[in-house]
Amino acid sequence: MFKKTLIACAALVGLALSPAPSFAAGKVLTVGTDTSFMPFEFEKGGIYVGFDIDLWTAAAKIMGVKFTLQPMDFNGLIPALQTHTLDAALAGMTIKPERQKVVDFSDPYYESGLSLLVRADNKTITSLADLAGKHVATKQATSSVDYLRTHVKGVDVSSFPNIDNAFLELQTGRADAVLFDTPVVSYYATTAGKGTTRVLNPPVSSGEFYGFAFPKGSPIVAKFNKALKTMKANGQYAALYKKWFGKAP
């Protein structure tokens, strides 16, 4: 019995010390995405498009992997990664210390920040300081919620599962402003919100970096980072960036 116990313990130790699993041959990765985050990921004509989608698709070809996209709310992505329901998440997700405790991030692939969006005829809100006593809409579980609560006293914050609802609040007059990621509000102001909304300059903040998220210990992180470096070196990254943002990175 003692020998059997030692053998069992040795087997467990061997498992604990074994390297992280590599890609299973032929495995199709399940990749979660928030499909209401223009221009990074959104649905158009029955398919999912956007900068993140294009970037991941190009990287997947380099990595030699197949995948399926799983649309879901932003605030469900990290729990799904923790339970290994997802192999990766694409959502314009800011790399933050509290998130890094529970998931692994790729190298940064986009620098962002926060900006204010108001109705075109609004003359009373010109900066962050004017938000006190105002109703501001944004997206749940994002940096914009934390920023408002930290930097603005007396602001009434409404957060929604997707940013489209926040834009609707602004357009219908139920919100005075939207605070959210600069590229997203800028894209909205030049597309669906053109002529009825405007982005305040300068941005409220900058220096936030997006990364793709993975379960802790995932071997895909290193493979994606290598693919990203390849795309930056061969011009693919710059071409995709210009396609979606109209300028070189």
C-alpha positions as CSV (number, residue, x, y, z in Angstrom):
1,M,0.0,0.0,0.0
2,F,2.9,2.4,0.9
3,K,4.5,1.7,-2.5
4,K,1.3,2.3,-4.3
5,T,0.9,5.6,-2.5
6,L,4.4,6.7,-3.5
7,I,3.8,5.7,-7.1
8,A,0.5,7.7,-7.2
9,C,2.1,10.8,-5.6
10,A,5.0,10.6,-8.1
11,A,2.5,10.4,-11.0
12,L,0.7,13.5,-9.7
13,V,4.0,15.4,-9.3
14,G,4.9,14.4,-12.8
15,L,1.6,15.9,-14.1
16,A,2.1,19.1,-12.1
17,L,5.6,19.5,-13.6
18,S,4.6,18.7,-17.2
19,P,4.8,21.6,-19.7
20,A,1.6,23.5,-20.7
21,P,-0.3,21.6,-23.4
22,S,0.3,22.6,-27.0
23,F,-2.3,22.9,-29.7
24,A,-4.3,19.7,-30.1
25,A,-4.1,18.5,-33.7
26,G,-7.0,19.7,-35.7
27,K,-8.6,21.6,-32.8
28,V,-11.0,24.4,-33.8
29,L,-10.5,27.3,-31.3
30,T,-13.6,29.0,-29.9
31,V,-13.0,32.8,-29.9
32,G,-15.3,35.1,-28.1
33,T,-16.1,38.5,-29.4
34,D,-18.3,41.5,-28.5
35,T,-20.0,42.3,-31.8
36,S,-21.1,45.9,-30.9
37,F,-17.7,47.5,-30.8
38,M,-17.2,49.4,-34.1
39,P,-14.8,49.5,-35.8
40,F,-13.1,46.6,-34.0
41,E,-15.8,44.0,-34.2
42,F,-19.4,44.2,-35.4
43,E,-21.9,42.4,-37.6
44,K,-22.4,43.6,-41.2
45,G,-24.4,41.7,-43.8
46,G,-24.7,38.6,-41.6
47,I,-20.9,38.3,-41.0
48,Y,-18.6,39.6,-38.4
49,V,-16.1,42.3,-39.5
50,G,-13.7,44.8,-38.0
51,F,-10.1,45.5,-37.2
52,D,-9.9,42.9,-34.4
53,I,-11.6,40.3,-36.6
54,D,-9.2,41.0,-39.5
55,L,-6.2,41.0,-37.3
56,W,-7.1,37.7,-35.6
57,T,-7.9,36.1,-38.9
58,A,-4.6,37.0,-40.4
59,A,-2.8,35.8,-37.3
60,A,-4.7,32.5,-37.3
61,K,-3.4,31.8,-40.8
62,I,0.2,32.4,-39.7
63,M,-0.4,30.2,-36.6
64,G,-2.0,27.5,-38.7
65,V,-5.2,27.3,-36.6
66,K,-8.9,27.2,-37.4
67,F,-11.5,29.0,-35.2
68,T,-15.1,29.8,-34.8
69,L,-16.4,33.2,-33.4
70,Q,-18.7,33.2,-30.4
71,P,-20.6,36.5,-30.0
72,M,-21.3,37.4,-26.4
73,D,-21.6,40.4,-24.1
74,F,-18.4,42.0,-23.1
75,N,-18.8,41.3,-19.3
76,G,-19.1,37.6,-20.0
77,L,-15.8,37.2,-21.9
78,I,-13.4,37.0,-18.9
79,P,-15.6,34.5,-16.9
80,A,-15.7,32.4,-20.1
81,L,-11.9,32.5,-20.4
82,Q,-11.6,31.5,-16.8
83,T,-13.7,28.4,-17.3
84,H,-12.0,27.6,-20.6
85,T,-15.3,27.9,-22.5
86,L,-13.3,30.3,-24.7
87,D,-9.8,29.9,-26.1
88,A,-9.4,33.6,-26.8
89,A,-11.4,36.9,-26.6
90,L,-11.4,39.8,-29.1
91,A,-13.1,42.8,-27.7
92,G,-10.9,45.9,-27.8
93,M,-10.1,44.9,-24.2
94,T,-7.8,47.3,-22.2
95,I,-4.9,45.6,-20.6
96,K,-5.5,46.3,-16.9
97,P,-3.7,44.9,-13.8
98,E,-6.9,43.5,-12.3
99,R,-7.7,41.7,-15.5
100,Q,-4.1,40.3,-15.7
101,K,-4.6,38.5,-12.5
102,V,-7.2,36.3,-14.0
103,V,-6.4,36.1,-17.7
104,D,-3.3,36.4,-19.9
105,F,-3.0,39.1,-22.5
106,S,-1.2,39.3,-25.8
107,D,1.3,42.0,-26.5
108,P,-0.5,45.4,-27.0
109,Y,-1.8,45.8,-30.6
110,Y,-3.6,49.2,-30.3
111,E,-3.2,52.4,-28.2
112,S,-6.5,54.0,-27.2
113,G,-7.9,56.4,-24.7
114,L,-11.3,57.9,-23.6
115,S,-13.2,60.7,-25.3
116,L,-16.5,62.5,-24.7
117,L,-19.3,62.4,-27.3
118,V,-22.2,64.9,-27.1
119,R,-25.0,66.0,-29.3
120,A,-24.0,68.4,-32.0
121,D,-26.1,71.3,-30.6
122,N,-24.8,70.9,-27.0
123,K,-22.9,74.0,-25.9
124,T,-22.8,73.4,-22.2
125,I,-20.4,70.5,-22.1
126,T,-16.9,71.4,-23.2
127,S,-14.7,69.2,-21.0
128,L,-14.8,66.6,-18.3
129,A,-15.3,69.2,-15.6
130,D,-18.8,70.0,-17.1
131,L,-20.1,66.5,-16.3
132,A,-20.9,67.2,-12.7
133,G,-24.7,66.8,-12.3
134,K,-25.1,65.5,-15.8
135,H,-26.2,62.1,-17.0
136,V,-23.5,60.2,-18.8
137,A,-23.9,56.9,-20.6
138,T,-21.2,54.2,-21.2
139,K,-20.6,50.5,-21.4
140,Q,-20.6,48.1,-18.5
141,A,-17.4,46.8,-16.9
142,T,-15.1,49.1,-19.0
143,S,-12.4,51.6,-18.2
144,S,-14.8,54.5,-18.8
145,V,-17.0,53.5,-15.8
146,D,-13.9,53.4,-13.5
147,Y,-12.7,56.7,-14.9
148,L,-16.0,58.5,-14.4
149,R,-16.3,57.3,-10.8
150,T,-12.7,58.3,-10.0
151,H,-12.5,61.7,-11.7
152,V,-16.0,63.2,-11.7
153,K,-18.0,64.0,-8.6
154,G,-21.8,64.2,-8.8
155,V,-22.1,62.5,-12.2
156,D,-25.0,60.2,-12.9
157,V,-23.7,57.2,-14.8
158,S,-25.7,54.7,-16.7
159,S,-23.9,51.7,-18.1
160,F,-25.2,49.2,-20.7
161,P,-24.2,45.7,-21.9
162,N,-23.2,47.2,-25.3
163,I,-22.2,50.7,-26.4
164,D,-25.1,51.0,-28.9
165,N,-27.5,51.5,-26.1
166,A,-25.3,54.3,-24.7
167,F,-25.4,56.0,-28.1
168,L,-29.2,55.6,-28.2
169,E,-29.5,57.3,-24.8
170,L,-27.6,60.3,-26.1
171,Q,-29.5,60.5,-29.3
172,T,-32.9,60.4,-27.5
173,G,-31.9,63.0,-25.0
174,R,-31.9,60.6,-22.0
175,A,-28.1,61.2,-21.6
176,D,-26.1,64.4,-21.8
177,A,-22.9,62.7,-23.0
178,V,-21.2,59.4,-23.7
179,L,-17.7,58.7,-22.4
180,F,-16.0,55.8,-24.1
181,D,-13.0,54.6,-26.1
182,T,-11.8,57.3,-28.5
183,P,-11.7,55.2,-31.7
184,V,-15.3,53.9,-31.1
185,V,-16.9,57.3,-30.4
186,S,-15.0,58.8,-33.3
187,Y,-16.2,56.1,-35.7
188,Y,-19.8,56.6,-34.5
189,A,-19.6,60.4,-34.9
190,T,-18.5,59.9,-38.6
191,T,-21.0,57.2,-39.4
192,A,-24.4,56.6,-37.7
193,G,-24.0,59.8,-35.6
194,K,-22.8,62.0,-38.4
195,G,-24.3,65.5,-38.2
196,T,-26.1,64.8,-34.9
197,T,-23.1,64.2,-32.6
198,R,-19.6,65.5,-32.1
199,V,-16.5,64.3,-30.3
200,L,-14.9,66.8,-27.8
201,N,-11.2,67.5,-28.3
202,P,-8.7,66.9,-26.8
203,P,-9.4,63.3,-25.6
204,V,-10.1,62.9,-21.9
205,S,-7.3,60.4,-21.5
206,S,-4.8,58.4,-23.6
207,G,-2.2,55.7,-23.1
208,E,-4.6,52.7,-22.8
209,F,-3.5,49.6,-24.6
210,Y,-5.7,46.9,-26.1
211,G,-4.7,43.2,-26.1
212,F,-6.4,39.9,-27.0
213,A,-7.2,37.9,-23.9
214,F,-6.6,34.2,-23.2
215,P,-7.0,31.7,-20.4
216,K,-4.2,31.7,-17.8
217,G,-1.2,29.7,-19.1
218,S,-2.5,29.4,-22.6
219,P,0.1,28.4,-25.2
220,I,-1.7,30.5,-27.8
221,V,-0.4,33.8,-26.3
222,A,3.2,33.2,-27.4
223,K,2.1,32.0,-30.8
224,F,-0.1,35.0,-31.4
225,N,2.6,37.4,-30.3
226,K,5.0,35.9,-32.8
227,A,2.4,36.2,-35.5
228,L,1.7,39.8,-34.6
229,K,5.5,40.6,-34.9
230,T,5.5,39.0,-38.3
231,M,2.5,41.1,-39.4
232,K,4.2,44.3,-38.2
233,A,7.3,43.4,-40.0
234,N,5.7,42.4,-43.4
235,G,3.3,45.3,-43.5
236,Q,0.0,43.4,-42.9
237,Y,-0.6,45.1,-39.6
238,A,-0.2,48.6,-41.1
239,A,-2.5,47.7,-44.0
240,L,-5.3,46.5,-41.7
241,Y,-4.8,49.6,-39.5
242,K,-5.1,52.0,-42.4
243,K,-8.2,50.0,-43.7
244,W,-10.1,50.6,-40.5
245,F,-8.7,53.9,-39.2
246,G,-7.8,55.7,-42.4
247,K,-4.2,56.4,-41.4
248,A,-1.0,54.6,-40.7
249,P,-0.3,53.3,-37.2
